[in-house]
Amino acid sequence: MVNGKEGKSYTNYKLVERRISIGTWSCNGNFYDFQRKRRLKYMKNKITPCLWFCADSGKISNVIAYYKTIFGDIFEEGNTMPLGETPSGNTEMCQVKIFGQPYTFMSTEKEHHPFNDSLALAINCDDQNELDKYWNYFTKEGKEVQCGWCIDKYGLRWQIIPINLGELMSKPNAWQVMMKQKKIIIAEY
């Protein structure tokens, strides 16, 4: 007996429609659209930031290795997509996730437009140890700026800040403290 009627089956069309939309519909035990499901692993968001790097010979593997070193298991990479020769030289792309957030990385041999201060990725750190870890890594081959901002070796801007920055900034003289800092030192607030 199905749905209260013997010998009859009523399909939940909303469920079937949902399964089709996320690529899990099966027919005779086979996945209907396995490739779509794989793409959706990286494309669940309507908007995915695309970051354009300049790396040796345009190899995205250099960029991937750099970020994989600091982020470890919270950095996921997809397959490298070689695009070949472009006006910016050899070009490759790769879908990645950092802390579960998808990005598209593109790497070219020649710099097209450098990163600048109009875009920064913020890492909200739980404590000073985590803050030091990211800050020290990015500034080792990059550069310190001010107020928790730094630039990594590829020119990407980062805000390495404590997760409770709002609370810290509500303390007396917090603004003056921050203006004297490059790396945020939580104990100084």
Z-matrix of the N, CA and C atoms (Angstrom, degrees):
N
C 1 1.439
C 2 1.536 1 107.68
N 3 1.331 2 117.20 1 130.63
C 4 1.451 3 123.26 2 179.47
C 5 1.515 4 108.27 3 -125.81
N 6 1.323 5 116.94 4 129.83
C 7 1.466 6 121.91 5 179.70
C 8 1.526 7 112.82 6 52.55
N 9 1.326 8 115.91 7 35.33
C 10 1.457 9 119.95 8 176.18
C 11 1.514 10 115.08 9 79.98
N 12 1.312 11 119.54 10 -0.90
C 13 1.472 12 122.29 11 -178.08
C 14 1.523 13 108.13 12 -123.51
N 15 1.305 14 116.55 13 124.09
C 16 1.447 15 120.26 14 -179.59
C 17 1.524 16 109.91 15 -73.06
N 18 1.353 17 115.82 16 133.23
C 19 1.462 18 120.61 17 175.64
C 20 1.516 19 114.74 18 80.12
N 21 1.330 20 119.46 19 -4.35
C 22 1.464 21 120.66 20 179.46
C 23 1.522 22 109.29 21 -119.42
N 24 1.313 23 115.96 22 144.58
C 25 1.457 24 121.33 23 178.40
C 26 1.522 25 108.27 24 -123.86
N 27 1.297 26 116.04 25 128.88
C 28 1.455 27 120.57 26 177.61
C 29 1.519 28 108.22 27 -108.30
N 30 1.303 29 116.02 28 124.15
C 31 1.462 30 121.26 29 -177.42
C 32 1.517 31 109.95 30 -83.56
N 33 1.300 32 115.43 31 135.59
C 34 1.457 33 120.39 32 172.83
C 35 1.519 34 106.84 33 -82.33
N 36 1.342 35 116.87 34 97.05
C 37 1.463 36 120.69 35 -174.08
C 38 1.519 37 112.77 36 -65.44
N 39 1.303 38 117.67 37 -31.08
C 40 1.471 39 119.71 38 177.13
C 41 1.531 40 110.21 39 -63.45
N 42 1.330 41 117.04 40 -42.49
C 43 1.460 42 121.15 41 178.79
C 44 1.527 43 110.33 42 -64.78
N 45 1.348 44 116.70 43 -44.94
C 46 1.467 45 120.29 44 178.88
C 47 1.526 46 109.63 45 -62.20
N 48 1.335 47 117.00 46 -43.97
C 49 1.464 48 121.19 47 179.36
C 50 1.529 49 110.61 48 -60.23
N 51 1.319 50 116.86 49 -42.14
C 52 1.461 51 120.80 50 179.37
C 53 1.522 52 110.71 51 -65.33
N 54 1.324 53 116.51 52 -44.04
C 55 1.462 54 119.35 53 179.46
C 56 1.526 55 110.78 54 -61.71
N 57 1.306 56 117.72 55 -40.54
C 58 1.468 57 120.14 56 178.24
C 59 1.523 58 109.87 57 -63.82
N 60 1.330 59 117.37 58 -42.10
C 61 1.463 60 120.02 59 -176.02
C 62 1.521 61 112.72 60 -66.51
N 63 1.341 62 117.99 61 -24.92
C 64 1.463 63 118.60 62 178.03
C 65 1.531 64 111.47 63 -103.98
N 66 1.312 65 117.30 64 8.54
C 67 1.451 66 120.76 65 172.00
C 68 1.516 67 115.59 66 77.50
N 69 1.332 68 118.81 67 28.37
C 70 1.462 69 119.18 68 -179.80
C 71 1.528 70 112.25 69 -113.11
N 72 1.299 71 118.83 70 5.77
C 73 1.456 72 121.90 71 -179.53
C 74 1.513 73 109.39 72 -61.29
N 75 1.324 74 116.56 73 132.71
C 76 1.466 75 119.23 74 179.16
C 77 1.519 76 109.84 75 -117.28
N 78 1.293 77 114.86 76 148.97
C 79 1.455 78 121.73 77 178.35
C 80 1.527 79 106.93 78 -131.37
N 81 1.308 80 117.57 79 117.81
C 82 1.469 81 122.47 80 -177.71
C 83 1.526 82 111.63 81 55.72
N 84 1.321 83 117.07 82 37.18
C 85 1.452 84 121.15 83 176.83
C 86 1.517 85 115.07 84 82.61
N 87 1.321 86 119.34 85 -4.40
C 88 1.464 87 122.24 86 179.46
C 89 1.518 88 109.90 87 -101.69
N 90 1.313 89 116.53 88 148.52
C 91 1.449 90 118.72 89 177.61
C 92 1.525 91 109.14 90 -72.00
N 93 1.324 92 115.62 91 130.23
C 94 1.454 93 122.31 92 -179.24
C 95 1.514 94 110.99 93 -66.98
N 96 1.322 95 116.08 94 -43.34
C 97 1.467 96 118.88 95 -174.37
C 98 1.521 97 109.97 96 -141.06
N 99 1.318 98 116.08 97 69.78
C 100 1.461 99 120.59 98 -177.63
C 101 1.528 100 111.51 99 -60.22
N 102 1.323 101 117.63 100 -41.43
C 103 1.471 102 120.77 101 -179.29
C 104 1.526 103 111.27 102 -62.26
N 105 1.317 104 117.31 103 -39.87
C 106 1.472 105 119.98 104 178.27
C 107 1.518 106 110.54 105 -61.34
N 108 1.334 107 116.96 106 -41.44
C 109 1.456 108 120.99 107 179.25
C 110 1.524 109 110.51 108 -61.72
N 111 1.330 110 117.14 109 -42.22
C 112 1.461 111 121.01 110 178.84
C 113 1.536 112 110.43 111 -63.41
N 114 1.328 113 116.93 112 -42.22
C 115 1.474 114 120.00 113 178.98
C 116 1.516 115 110.47 114 -63.20
N 117 1.314 116 117.01 115 -40.34
C 118 1.454 117 120.75 116 -177.82
C 119 1.518 118 112.42 117 -65.50
N 120 1.322 119 116.99 118 -23.13
C 121 1.460 120 119.96 119 176.51
C 122 1.532 121 109.89 120 -55.54
N 123 1.317 122 116.94 121 -35.27
C 124 1.459 123 121.30 122 -178.51
C 125 1.524 124 112.69 123 -105.92
N 126 1.329 125 119.09 124 -9.72
C 127 1.453 126 120.63 125 -171.44
C 128 1.524 127 113.54 126 -121.00
N 129 1.334 128 118.71 127 36.60
C 130 1.456 129 120.55 128 -179.72
C 131 1.521 130 111.88 129 -72.07
N 132 1.305 131 118.03 130 -25.84
C 133 1.460 132 121.33 131 179.55
C 134 1.521 133 109.91 132 -89.13
N 135 1.318 134 116.53 133 144.60
C 136 1.462 135 121.20 134 175.97
C 137 1.526 136 110.48 135 -67.16
N 138 1.323 137 116.06 136 -34.97
C 139 1.459 138 120.75 137 -178.84
C 140 1.519 139 108.55 138 -114.63
N 141 1.318 140 116.19 139 124.77
C 142 1.458 141 122.33 140 177.05
C 143 1.523 142 107.90 141 -124.34
N 144 1.334 143 118.18 142 117.79
C 145 1.463 144 119.52 143 178.92
C 146 1.533 145 111.34 144 -62.12
N 147 1.308 146 116.23 145 137.30
C 148 1.455 147 122.54 146 176.80
C 149 1.525 148 107.45 147 -111.86
N 150 1.331 149 116.05 148 121.19
C 151 1.460 150 121.63 149 -177.70
C 152 1.524 151 108.73 150 -109.66
N 153 1.325 152 116.48 151 127.16
C 154 1.460 153 123.12 152 -174.47
C 155 1.519 154 109.35 153 -104.19
N 156 1.312 155 116.45 154 111.63
C 157 1.456 156 123.48 155 -178.25
C 158 1.523 157 110.33 156 -103.89
N 159 1.313 158 114.96 157 157.83
C 160 1.458 159 121.77 158 170.28
C 161 1.526 160 105.91 159 -114.63
N 162 1.341 161 116.63 160 117.64
C 163 1.465 162 120.88 161 -177.20
C 164 1.520 163 109.78 162 -132.52
N 165 1.323 164 116.09 163 161.98
C 166 1.461 165 122.13 164 179.27
C 167 1.522 166 110.76 165 -49.42
N 168 1.313 167 116.53 166 122.31
C 169 1.466 168 123.38 167 178.61
C 170 1.526 169 112.82 168 57.84
N 171 1.337 170 117.71 169 16.55
C 172 1.459 171 121.34 170 179.58
C 173 1.515 172 113.69 171 70.69
N 174 1.312 173 118.10 172 14.23
C 175 1.467 174 122.55 173 -176.10
C 176 1.534 175 110.69 174 -76.39
N 177 1.315 176 116.21 175 115.48
C 178 1.460 177 121.16 176 178.21
C 179 1.521 178 110.76 177 -66.71
N 180 1.331 179 117.47 178 -24.13
C 181 1.467 180 121.05 179 -179.47
C 182 1.526 181 111.04 180 -60.34
N 183 1.340 182 118.26 181 -30.98
C 184 1.471 183 121.46 182 177.02
C 185 1.527 184 110.71 183 -65.92
N 186 1.310 185 115.88 184 -42.89
C 187 1.473 186 121.85 185 179.49
C 188 1.532 187 109.59 186 -66.96
N 189 1.332 188 116.43 187 -46.29
C 190 1.463 189 121.97 188 -179.71
C 191 1.531 190 110.04 189 -58.51
N 192 1.326 191 116.86 190 -47.13
C 193 1.476 192 120.89 191 -178.55
C 194 1.524 193 111.09 192 -60.85
N 195 1.325 194 117.33 193 -39.87
C 196 1.469 195 121.83 194 -179.64
C 197 1.533 196 110.78 195 -60.84
N 198 1.316 197 117.20 196 -50.12
C 199 1.467 198 120.39 197 -177.83
C 200 1.525 199 112.25 198 -75.92
N 201 1.314 200 118.02 199 -32.78
C 202 1.469 201 121.46 200 177.35
C 203 1.531 202 109.95 201 -62.08
N 204 1.337 203 117.05 202 -34.44
C 205 1.465 204 121.15 203 -179.84
C 206 1.527 205 111.07 204 -60.09
N 207 1.306 206 118.72 205 -44.26
C 208 1.470 207 120.95 206 -176.75
C 209 1.527 208 111.79 207 -85.33
N 210 1.332 209 118.43 208 -37.13
C 211 1.461 210 119.96 209 -174.94
C 212 1.526 211 113.82 210 -90.86
N 213 1.317 212 118.51 211 -19.33
C 214 1.464 213 121.95 212 176.47
C 215 1.511 214 113.67 213 54.49
N 216 1.335 215 116.81 214 -124.98
C 217 1.462 216 122.63 215 -174.74
C 218 1.527 217 113.97 216 -69.73
N 219 1.322 218 118.16 217 -15.58
C 220 1.471 219 119.31 218 178.94
C 221 1.521 220 111.48 219 -89.74
N 222 1.331 221 115.71 220 7.30
C 223 1.466 222 122.48 221 175.40
C 224 1.524 223 107.64 222 -112.59
N 225 1.324 224 116.12 223 119.01
C 226 1.466 225 121.48 224 178.29
C 227 1.516 226 108.71 225 -116.28
N 228 1.326 227 116.48 226 134.92
C 229 1.463 228 118.24 227 176.37
C 230 1.512 229 110.67 228 -119.58
N 231 1.322 230 114.96 229 148.38
C 232 1.456 231 121.46 230 175.20
C 233 1.521 232 109.18 231 -93.42
N 234 1.311 233 115.89 232 -161.20
C 235 1.457 234 120.83 233 179.26
C 236 1.525 235 110.90 234 -78.29
N 237 1.318 236 115.91 235 146.22
C 238 1.459 237 121.21 236 175.25
C 239 1.521 238 108.90 237 -75.02
N 240 1.332 239 115.30 238 133.62
C 241 1.459 240 121.50 239 178.21
C 242 1.525 241 108.22 240 -111.05
N 243 1.337 242 118.53 241 101.19
C 244 1.462 243 119.62 242 178.45
C 245 1.530 244 109.74 243 -72.95
N 246 1.325 245 116.41 244 129.02
C 247 1.460 246 120.99 245 179.66
C 248 1.523 247 111.41 246 -103.14
N 249 1.338 248 116.94 247 -8.80
C 250 1.458 249 120.54 248 177.48
C 251 1.517 250 112.79 249 82.74
N 252 1.311 251 115.22 250 -156.51
C 253 1.465 252 121.94 251 -177.97
C 254 1.529 253 110.52 252 -79.25
N 255 1.317 254 115.51 253 130.11
C 256 1.461 255 123.09 254 176.15
C 257 1.528 256 106.87 255 -129.27
N 258 1.328 257 119.47 256 177.32
C 259 1.468 258 119.47 257 175.52
C 260 1.536 259 112.74 258 -57.87
N 261 1.335 260 117.73 259 -20.47
C 262 1.467 261 121.57 260 178.22
C 263 1.529 262 111.81 261 -97.67
N 264 1.338 263 117.18 262 16.16
C 265 1.458 264 121.36 263 -179.88
C 266 1.516 265 111.34 264 87.01
N 267 1.330 266 115.83 265 -162.72
C 268 1.457 267 120.41 266 179.82
C 269 1.525 268 110.01 267 -56.88
N 270 1.330 269 116.16 268 135.78
C 271 1.465 270 121.13 269 -175.59
C 272 1.525 271 110.32 270 -133.89
N 273 1.344 272 115.17 271 136.79
C 274 1.459 273 121.43 272 176.74
C 275 1.522 274 109.13 273 -137.50
N 276 1.340 275 115.52 274 153.45
C 277 1.461 276 121.50 275 177.84
C 278 1.513 277 109.96 276 -130.08
N 279 1.333 278 115.21 277 159.50
C 280 1.454 279 121.19 278 177.22
C 281 1.532 280 109.05 279 -157.99
N 282 1.318 281 116.65 280 137.27
C 283 1.461 282 121.66 281 173.20
C 284 1.523 283 107.26 282 -85.44
N 285 1.332 284 117.01 283 133.04
C 286 1.460 285 121.23 284 178.71
C 287 1.523 286 109.51 285 -134.35
N 288 1.326 287 114.78 286 165.21
C 289 1.462 288 121.36 287 170.93
C 290 1.516 289 107.12 288 -132.49
N 291 1.321 290 115.55 289 135.04
C 292 1.456 291 122.19 290 173.86
C 293 1.521 292 105.93 291 -124.70
N 294 1.322 293 117.20 292 123.19
C 295 1.467 294 122.25 293 -173.84
C 296 1.526 295 110.69 294 52.88
N 297 1.320 296 117.91 295 33.74
C 298 1.458 297 122.34 296 178.57
C 299 1.516 298 114.60 297 82.28
N 300 1.325 299 118.75 298 -7.59
C 301 1.469 300 122.88 299 179.49
C 302 1.529 301 108.91 300 -86.89
N 303 1.346 302 117.44 301 123.32
C 304 1.466 303 118.53 302 -179.97
C 305 1.530 304 112.86 303 -78.36
N 306 1.322 305 114.59 304 145.24
C 307 1.464 306 123.41 305 174.60
C 308 1.519 307 107.16 306 -139.99
N 309 1.314 308 115.99 307 156.10
C 310 1.451 309 121.14 308 167.02
C 311 1.520 310 106.03 309 -109.63
N 312 1.320 311 116.00 310 124.25
C 313 1.463 312 121.82 311 175.67
C 314 1.521 313 107.72 312 -100.76
N 315 1.315 314 116.42 313 133.56
C 316 1.456 315 121.98 314 173.24
C 317 1.513 316 107.41 315 -125.62
N 318 1.317 317 116.20 316 137.53
C 319 1.453 318 120.97 317 -179.19
C 320 1.518 319 109.66 318 -127.98
N 321 1.335 320 115.50 319 132.95
C 322 1.455 321 121.04 320 177.28
C 323 1.522 322 110.04 321 -124.91
N 324 1.301 323 114.25 322 161.64
C 325 1.460 324 121.95 323 -179.19
C 326 1.531 325 110.97 324 -71.67
N 327 1.336 326 116.10 325 -40.55
C 328 1.464 327 121.46 326 -179.40
C 329 1.525 328 109.08 327 -110.29
N 330 1.322 329 115.60 328 142.99
C 331 1.461 330 119.50 329 179.73
C 332 1.522 331 109.77 330 -70.93
N 333 1.319 332 115.18 331 131.38
C 334 1.475 333 120.80 332 178.18
C 335 1.523 334 109.06 333 -93.90
N 336 1.302 335 117.07 334 -65.99
C 337 1.466 336 123.89 335 173.72
C 338 1.521 337 106.79 336 -133.72
N 339 1.319 338 117.83 337 126.55
C 340 1.472 339 118.73 338 179.89
C 341 1.532 340 110.97 339 -72.97
N 342 1.336 341 115.19 340 155.14
C 343 1.457 342 119.89 341 171.41
C 344 1.528 343 107.88 342 -62.63
N 345 1.334 344 116.52 343 155.00
C 346 1.462 345 120.07 344 175.30
C 347 1.524 346 109.67 345 -145.45
N 348 1.331 347 116.36 346 -176.98
C 349 1.469 348 121.65 347 -174.58
C 350 1.527 349 114.28 348 -68.94
N 351 1.322 350 117.87 349 -5.79
C 352 1.469 351 118.16 350 179.84
C 353 1.532 352 112.07 351 -75.16
N 354 1.347 353 117.21 352 -9.04
C 355 1.457 354 121.25 353 177.35
C 356 1.516 355 109.13 354 -137.52
N 357 1.316 356 116.33 355 128.26
C 358 1.465 357 121.27 356 174.41
C 359 1.523 358 107.96 357 -142.52
N 360 1.316 359 115.78 358 147.23
C 361 1.456 360 121.61 359 173.57
C 362 1.520 361 107.22 360 -100.29
N 363 1.325 362 116.67 361 129.22
C 364 1.466 363 121.22 362 -178.13
C 365 1.528 364 109.65 363 -99.95
N 366 1.324 365 115.19 364 135.21
C 367 1.460 366 121.52 365 172.86
C 368 1.520 367 106.95 366 -113.60
N 369 1.317 368 116.68 367 116.28
C 370 1.462 369 123.19 368 178.81
C 371 1.524 370 108.46 369 -87.70
N 372 1.312 371 116.43 370 106.48
C 373 1.467 372 122.18 371 -172.76
C 374 1.525 373 111.73 372 -92.72
N 375 1.327 374 115.85 373 142.59
C 376 1.460 375 122.14 374 -178.47
C 377 1.522 376 113.15 375 -72.20
N 378 1.338 377 117.15 376 -30.99
C 379 1.465 378 119.96 377 -177.10
C 380 1.527 379 110.00 378 -157.27
N 381 1.327 380 116.22 379 179.51
C 382 1.461 381 121.12 380 -177.68
C 383 1.529 382 112.21 381 -64.46
N 384 1.326 383 117.69 382 -35.36
C 385 1.471 384 119.98 383 178.92
C 386 1.525 385 111.81 384 -61.21
N 387 1.328 386 116.63 385 -44.94
C 388 1.462 387 120.00 386 179.03
C 389 1.524 388 110.26 387 -66.61
N 390 1.309 389 116.22 388 -41.70
C 391 1.461 390 121.12 389 177.92
C 392 1.537 391 110.16 390 -59.33
N 393 1.324 392 117.52 391 -46.33
C 394 1.471 393 122.17 392 179.27
C 395 1.527 394 111.37 393 -61.33
N 396 1.327 395 116.53 394 -40.54
C 397 1.471 396 121.51 395 -178.62
C 398 1.528 397 110.69 396 -56.55
N 399 1.339 398 116.76 397 -53.11
C 400 1.468 399 120.15 398 -178.07
C 401 1.534 400 111.32 399 -70.00
N 402 1.309 401 116.61 400 -43.70
C 403 1.465 402 120.87 401 -178.97
C 404 1.531 403 110.83 402 -59.12
N 405 1.311 404 116.73 403 -49.46
C 406 1.460 405 120.62 404 -177.57
C 407 1.526 406 111.84 405 -63.76
N 408 1.315 407 117.17 406 -37.57
C 409 1.463 408 119.85 407 179.73
C 410 1.529 409 111.32 408 -67.02
N 411 1.323 410 116.44 409 -50.88
C 412 1.466 411 119.77 410 -176.08
C 413 1.529 412 112.84 411 -68.15
N 414 1.322 413 117.55 412 -33.51
C 415 1.467 414 119.18 413 -178.11
C 416 1.528 415 113.17 414 -86.32
N 417 1.322 416 117.66 415 -11.57
C 418 1.466 417 120.70 416 179.55
C 419 1.533 418 110.70 417 -56.69
N 420 1.319 419 117.39 418 -47.62
C 421 1.462 420 121.71 419 177.06
C 422 1.523 421 110.95 420 -111.86
N 423 1.330 422 115.55 421 4.15
C 424 1.460 423 120.68 422 -179.17
C 425 1.508 424 110.84 423 -110.73
N 426 1.322 425 115.08 424 -134.19
C 427 1.463 426 118.79 425 -175.03
C 428 1.524 427 110.70 426 -154.23
N 429 1.328 428 115.91 427 141.86
C 430 1.466 429 121.50 428 173.98
C 431 1.521 430 108.77 429 -80.53
N 432 1.311 431 116.31 430 144.75
C 433 1.459 432 119.35 431 175.22
C 434 1.524 433 106.13 432 -118.31
N 435 1.331 434 119.41 433 -113.64
C 436 1.453 435 121.25 434 -179.06
C 437 1.518 436 109.59 435 -151.18
N 438 1.324 437 115.82 436 156.54
C 439 1.466 438 122.72 437 173.87
C 440 1.528 439 113.08 438 57.72
N 441 1.346 440 117.33 439 37.49
C 442 1.445 441 120.75 440 178.47
C 443 1.515 442 115.12 441 87.91
N 444 1.337 443 117.26 442 2.93
C 445 1.462 444 121.02 443 178.97
C 446 1.523 445 109.61 444 -94.34
N 447 1.336 446 115.42 445 141.51
C 448 1.456 447 120.32 446 172.68
C 449 1.527 448 108.79 447 -147.03
N 450 1.324 449 114.60 448 168.45
C 451 1.460 450 121.65 449 -178.06
C 452 1.523 451 107.32 450 -124.12
N 453 1.328 452 117.12 451 128.61
C 454 1.460 453 119.35 452 -179.87
C 455 1.532 454 111.06 453 -84.22
N 456 1.314 455 117.16 454 -178.69
C 457 1.466 456 121.48 455 -174.62
C 458 1.516 457 113.47 456 -64.57
N 459 1.328 458 118.22 457 -20.43
C 460 1.464 459 121.74 458 177.38
C 461 1.529 460 112.74 459 -94.43
N 462 1.332 461 116.27 460 1.47
C 463 1.457 462 119.93 461 178.48
C 464 1.515 463 114.80 462 90.64
N 465 1.340 464 117.40 463 -0.97
C 466 1.468 465 120.86 464 179.26
C 467 1.522 466 109.26 465 -73.24
N 468 1.321 467 116.48 466 134.62
C 469 1.462 468 122.33 467 179.80
C 470 1.518 469 110.13 468 -87.33
N 471 1.332 470 114.41 469 140.79
C 472 1.458 471 122.55 470 178.81
C 473 1.519 472 109.38 471 -130.10
N 474 1.324 473 116.20 472 143.01
C 475 1.459 474 122.59 473 168.38
C 476 1.523 475 106.17 474 -108.83
N 477 1.317 476 116.28 475 110.08
C 478 1.454 477 121.74 476 -179.27
C 479 1.525 478 106.04 477 -102.05
N 480 1.326 479 115.56 478 99.97
C 481 1.462 480 120.53 479 -169.72
C 482 1.526 481 111.23 480 -130.54
N 483 1.330 482 116.34 481 154.44
C 484 1.468 483 119.00 482 176.00
C 485 1.528 484 110.24 483 -72.83
N 486 1.313 485 116.04 484 147.60
C 487 1.459 486 121.00 485 -178.66
C 488 1.535 487 111.25 486 -62.85
N 489 1.331 488 116.94 487 -25.32
C 490 1.472 489 121.26 488 -179.78
C 491 1.533 490 111.81 489 -99.57
N 492 1.321 491 117.11 490 32.18
C 493 1.463 492 120.67 491 -178.23
C 494 1.531 493 112.08 492 -57.22
N 495 1.316 494 117.60 493 -39.75
C 496 1.468 495 120.66 494 178.66
C 497 1.517 496 111.99 495 -58.47
N 498 1.315 497 115.69 496 -43.33
C 499 1.466 498 121.08 497 177.65
C 500 1.530 499 110.58 498 -64.40
N 501 1.317 500 117.18 499 -44.84
C 502 1.475 501 120.81 500 179.09
C 503 1.520 502 111.37 501 -61.50
N 504 1.322 503 116.51 502 -39.76
C 505 1.472 504 120.29 503 -177.36
C 506 1.525 505 112.49 504 -73.10
N 507 1.323 506 118.07 505 -12.26
C 508 1.467 507 120.61 506 177.43
C 509 1.535 508 111.83 507 -84.89
N 510 1.319 509 116.63 508 -5.76
C 511 1.468 510 120.30 509 179.75
C 512 1.527 511 110.17 510 -79.86
N 513 1.352 512 116.61 511 154.48
C 514 1.468 513 119.99 512 179.30
C 515 1.533 514 110.76 513 -59.41
N 516 1.309 515 116.04 514 138.89
C 517 1.467 516 124.44 515 177.82
C 518 1.528 517 113.91 516 64.75
N 519 1.316 518 118.37 517 16.61
C 520 1.468 519 121.27 518 -178.04
C 521 1.528 520 111.79 519 -61.18
N 522 1.315 521 116.31 520 -40.30
C 523 1.467 522 119.76 521 -179.08
C 524 1.535 523 110.72 522 -62.55
N 525 1.311 524 116.90 523 -43.11
C 526 1.467 525 120.90 524 178.88
C 527 1.531 526 110.78 525 -63.97
N 528 1.333 527 116.57 526 -38.64
C 529 1.464 528 120.79 527 178.10
C 530 1.532 529 109.33 528 -62.42
N 531 1.330 530 116.41 529 -49.49
C 532 1.459 531 119.96 530 -177.53
C 533 1.528 532 112.14 531 -62.25
N 534 1.310 533 117.48 532 -39.10
C 535 1.464 534 120.74 533 -177.76
C 536 1.530 535 112.31 534 -65.71
N 537 1.319 536 117.85 535 -18.33
C 538 1.467 537 121.80 536 178.02
C 539 1.532 538 111.74 537 -90.85
N 540 1.322 539 116.70 538 -11.14
C 541 1.460 540 120.48 539 -173.87
C 542 1.526 541 112.10 540 -99.73
N 543 1.301 542 114.96 541 147.56
C 544 1.459 543 121.03 542 164.39
C 545 1.530 544 104.57 543 -97.51
N 546 1.339 545 117.23 544 -72.47
C 547 1.465 546 120.85 545 172.36
C 548 1.528 547 107.18 546 -77.64
N 549 1.324 548 116.73 547 136.47
C 550 1.461 549 121.26 548 177.87
C 551 1.535 550 109.32 549 -70.26
N 552 1.310 551 115.55 550 125.81
C 553 1.470 552 122.30 551 174.21
C 554 1.515 553 106.02 552 -110.89
N 555 1.312 554 116.68 553 104.51
C 556 1.470 555 122.67 554 -173.44
C 557 1.521 556 111.78 555 -57.58
N 558 1.323 557 118.62 556 -40.12
C 559 1.464 558 122.47 557 -176.08
C 560 1.526 559 112.97 558 -63.85
N 561 1.315 560 118.87 559 -17.81
C 562 1.468 561 121.67 560 -178.70
C 563 1.525 562 113.12 561 -80.06
N 564 1.332 563 117.93 562 -8.18
C 565 1.472 564 120.36 563 -178.40
C 566 1.514 565 110.99 564 -90.39
